[in-house]
């Protein structure tokens, strides 16, 4: 069952290795710059694969019946493996100055697409991974939050809503770094509402902040973070906590 899937994984990992080898061992700077320009194309080439992995593993209703849980685990582990390899590759090119990670630059590679799946006939979730922690700037409070992952929740109008546009909300997995964060940085799931656009093109975009969950001091895996969000969205994790009104210190303290 997994043979064609693992073959495609090996192919994409080999392409990533080629990108890395040219960066480390080639003396031709022009060639390195050309490869850096090709990086977004390579990431886009991985998108259909991510689409299949996440949709087959997470979409409701399940498509593999009794084997769904076994298949789900295998597909998500493959998705996570490729995600971390691509993140490592982008960071390596950035460390050599060939790739920009600044989110305010439309030409940067601050994050990349990691798949999409449905949680209901009218709701789809898209996954994005930040290559490096990106400052959360959508509201004045809480400050000192850094985005690690983003999920776009798209609500698609049903037949009765013909003519209406789809609605998108943005959820984040953030790390809180404050003077109260002793020995670690609390990780949490949050949602700003109204949500800012994926590309933040102004110094202080509008938006309200609502904390949904404090995870702890260890950064959750790619799989776990999405699992937790799905539980919240589908009501399996109980009601979300109300937004904090005490500022960033209270957010950090809740994780301690």
C-alpha positions as CSV (number, residue, x, y, z in Angstrom):
1,X,0.0,0.0,0.0
2,X,2.8,2.4,0.9
3,X,5.2,1.5,-1.9
4,X,4.3,4.2,-4.4
5,X,4.1,6.7,-1.6
6,X,7.5,5.9,-0.2
7,X,9.0,6.0,-3.7
8,X,7.7,9.5,-4.1
9,X,9.1,10.4,-0.7
10,X,12.6,9.1,-1.7
11,X,12.4,11.1,-4.9
12,X,11.6,14.4,-3.1
13,X,14.2,13.7,-0.4
14,X,16.8,13.1,-3.1
15,X,15.9,16.4,-4.8
16,X,16.4,18.1,-1.4
17,X,19.8,16.4,-1.0
18,X,20.8,17.7,-4.4
19,X,19.9,21.2,-3.4
20,X,21.9,20.8,-0.3
21,X,24.9,19.3,-2.1
22,X,25.1,22.1,-4.6
23,X,25.0,24.6,-1.8
24,X,27.7,23.0,0.3
25,X,30.1,21.8,-2.4
26,X,29.7,23.9,-5.5
27,X,32.0,26.9,-5.9
28,X,29.8,28.6,-8.5
29,X,27.9,31.3,-6.7
30,X,25.7,32.1,-9.7
31,X,24.5,28.5,-9.7
32,X,23.7,28.7,-6.0
33,X,21.7,31.9,-6.6
34,X,19.8,30.1,-9.4
35,X,19.0,27.2,-7.1
36,X,17.8,29.6,-4.4
37,X,15.5,31.1,-6.9
38,X,14.3,27.6,-7.8
39,X,13.5,26.8,-4.2
40,X,9.9,28.1,-4.3
41,X,9.3,26.0,-7.4
42,X,10.6,22.9,-5.5
43,X,8.4,23.6,-2.6
44,X,5.4,23.9,-4.9
45,X,6.4,20.6,-6.5
46,X,5.9,19.0,-3.1
47,X,2.5,20.5,-2.6
48,X,0.4,17.8,-4.4
49,X,2.2,15.1,-2.3
50,X,1.4,16.9,0.9
51,X,-2.2,17.3,-0.3
52,X,-2.5,13.6,-0.8
53,X,-0.8,12.6,2.5
54,X,-2.9,14.9,4.8
55,X,-6.2,14.5,2.9
56,X,-5.9,10.7,2.9
57,X,-4.8,10.6,6.6
58,X,-7.2,13.2,8.1
59,X,-10.2,13.9,5.9
60,X,-13.6,13.1,7.2
61,X,-15.2,10.6,6.4
62,X,-12.1,8.3,6.5
63,X,-11.3,6.7,3.2
64,X,-9.5,3.5,4.4
65,X,-12.2,2.1,6.6
66,X,-10.9,-0.3,9.3
67,X,-7.3,0.3,8.3
68,X,-7.7,4.1,8.6
69,X,-5.7,4.5,11.9
70,X,-2.8,2.4,10.7
71,X,-2.7,4.2,7.4
72,X,-3.2,7.5,9.1
73,X,-0.1,7.1,11.3
74,X,2.1,6.0,8.4
75,X,1.0,8.8,6.1
76,X,1.4,11.5,8.8
77,X,4.9,10.3,9.7
78,X,5.9,10.6,6.0
79,X,4.4,14.1,5.9
80,X,6.2,15.1,9.0
81,X,9.5,13.7,7.7
82,X,9.3,15.7,4.5
83,X,8.2,18.8,6.2
84,X,11.2,18.8,8.6
85,X,13.6,18.1,5.7
86,X,12.3,21.0,3.7
87,X,12.4,23.3,6.7
88,X,16.1,22.2,7.2
89,X,16.9,22.9,3.6
90,X,15.3,26.4,3.6
91,X,17.1,27.3,6.8
92,X,20.4,26.1,5.3
93,X,20.0,28.3,2.3
94,X,19.0,31.2,4.5
95,X,22.1,30.7,6.6
96,X,24.2,31.3,3.5
97,X,22.3,34.4,2.6
98,X,20.5,33.0,-0.4
99,X,17.0,32.9,1.0
100,X,15.1,35.5,3.0
101,X,12.9,34.4,5.8
102,X,11.4,37.8,6.6
103,X,7.6,37.6,6.5
104,X,7.1,41.2,5.4
105,X,9.0,40.4,2.2
106,X,6.6,39.1,-0.5
107,X,9.5,37.2,-2.1
108,X,10.7,35.5,1.1
109,X,10.2,31.9,2.1
110,X,9.0,32.5,5.6
111,X,6.6,29.5,5.5
112,X,5.5,26.8,3.1
113,X,2.4,24.7,2.5
114,X,2.2,21.3,4.1
115,X,-1.2,19.9,3.0
116,X,-4.9,20.4,3.3
117,X,-7.8,18.2,4.6
118,X,-11.5,18.5,5.3
119,X,-13.1,18.2,8.7
120,X,-16.6,18.5,7.4
121,X,-18.3,19.0,4.0
122,X,-18.0,22.8,4.4
123,X,-14.7,23.2,6.3
124,X,-11.2,22.7,5.0
125,X,-7.9,23.1,6.9
126,X,-4.7,24.1,5.2
127,X,-1.3,23.6,7.0
128,X,1.7,25.9,6.8
129,X,5.0,25.6,8.5
130,X,7.2,28.6,9.4
131,X,10.9,27.9,8.6
132,X,11.9,30.1,11.5
133,X,9.8,31.6,14.4
134,X,8.0,34.6,13.0
135,X,6.8,37.4,15.3
136,X,3.1,37.6,15.9
137,X,2.3,41.2,15.1
138,X,-1.5,41.2,14.5
139,X,-2.4,42.9,17.8
140,X,-0.6,44.9,20.5
141,X,-1.3,42.2,23.1
142,X,0.0,39.7,23.8
143,X,3.5,40.6,22.7
144,X,6.5,38.3,22.5
145,X,4.7,35.6,20.6
146,X,6.4,33.8,17.7
147,X,4.5,31.7,15.2
148,X,5.7,28.2,14.5
149,X,2.8,26.9,12.4
150,X,-0.4,28.3,10.8
151,X,-3.6,26.7,9.8
152,X,-6.1,28.3,7.5
153,X,-9.7,27.2,8.3
154,X,-11.8,27.8,5.2
155,X,-15.6,27.8,5.5
156,X,-17.2,27.0,2.2
157,X,-20.8,28.2,1.7
158,X,-23.3,25.4,1.1
159,X,-26.0,25.2,-1.7
160,X,-28.2,27.7,0.3
161,X,-25.3,30.2,0.4
162,X,-24.9,30.4,-3.4
163,X,-23.1,33.6,-4.3
164,X,-21.4,34.0,-1.0
165,X,-17.7,34.1,-0.7
166,X,-15.8,31.5,1.4
167,X,-14.6,32.7,4.8
168,X,-11.1,32.0,6.2
169,X,-9.8,32.1,9.8
170,X,-6.2,31.8,10.7
171,X,-4.9,29.7,13.7
172,X,-1.4,29.6,14.9
173,X,0.9,27.5,17.1
174,X,3.0,30.1,18.9
175,X,5.9,30.2,21.3
176,X,5.7,32.8,24.1
177,X,9.0,34.5,25.0
178,X,8.7,36.8,28.0
179,X,10.6,37.7,31.2
180,X,8.2,35.2,32.9
181,X,9.4,32.3,30.7
182,X,11.9,30.7,33.0
183,X,13.6,27.5,31.7
184,X,11.5,27.4,28.5
185,X,9.0,29.0,26.3
186,X,5.3,27.9,26.6
187,X,3.8,26.6,23.3
188,X,0.2,27.4,22.6
189,X,-2.6,27.3,20.0
190,X,-4.2,30.6,19.3
191,X,-6.5,32.3,16.9
192,X,-6.7,36.0,16.0
193,X,-10.1,37.4,15.0
194,X,-10.5,39.1,12.7
195,X,-7.6,37.4,11.1
196,X,-4.7,39.1,9.3
197,X,-3.7,38.1,5.8
198,X,-1.0,35.4,5.5
199,X,1.4,38.1,4.3
200,X,1.7,40.9,6.8
201,X,2.4,44.0,4.8
202,X,1.9,46.7,7.4
203,X,3.7,47.3,10.7
204,X,0.7,46.6,13.0
205,X,-2.1,44.8,11.3
206,X,-5.5,44.8,13.2
207,X,-6.7,41.7,14.9
208,X,-7.8,40.4,18.2
209,X,-6.1,37.5,20.0
210,X,-7.7,34.5,21.6
211,X,-5.7,31.8,23.3
212,X,-7.2,28.3,22.8
213,X,-4.7,26.0,24.5
214,X,-1.4,26.0,26.3
215,X,0.6,23.0,25.3
216,X,3.7,23.2,27.6
217,X,7.4,24.0,27.3
218,X,8.2,21.4,24.6
219,X,7.5,22.4,21.0
220,X,4.8,19.9,19.7
221,X,5.5,17.8,16.7
222,X,4.0,18.7,13.4
223,X,1.5,15.9,13.8
224,X,0.6,16.6,17.4
225,X,0.0,20.3,16.9
226,X,-2.4,19.6,14.0
227,X,-4.1,16.8,16.0
228,X,-4.8,19.2,18.9
229,X,-6.2,21.9,16.6
230,X,-8.5,19.3,14.9
231,X,-9.7,18.2,18.3
232,X,-10.6,21.8,19.2
233,X,-12.3,22.5,15.9
234,X,-14.4,19.4,16.1
235,X,-15.3,19.9,19.7
236,X,-13.4,16.8,21.0
237,X,-11.2,18.9,23.4
238,X,-14.0,20.7,25.2
239,X,-14.7,24.5,25.0
240,X,-11.8,26.8,24.2
241,X,-10.5,29.0,27.0
242,X,-11.6,32.6,26.8
243,X,-9.1,35.2,25.6
244,X,-6.7,36.5,28.2
245,X,-7.3,40.1,29.3
246,X,-4.2,40.3,31.5
247,X,-1.6,40.7,28.8
248,X,1.4,38.6,27.8
249,X,2.6,37.8,31.3
250,X,-0.6,35.9,32.1
251,X,-0.3,33.9,28.9
252,X,3.2,32.8,29.8
253,X,2.2,32.1,33.4
254,X,-0.5,29.7,32.3
255,X,2.1,27.4,30.8
256,X,4.2,27.3,33.9
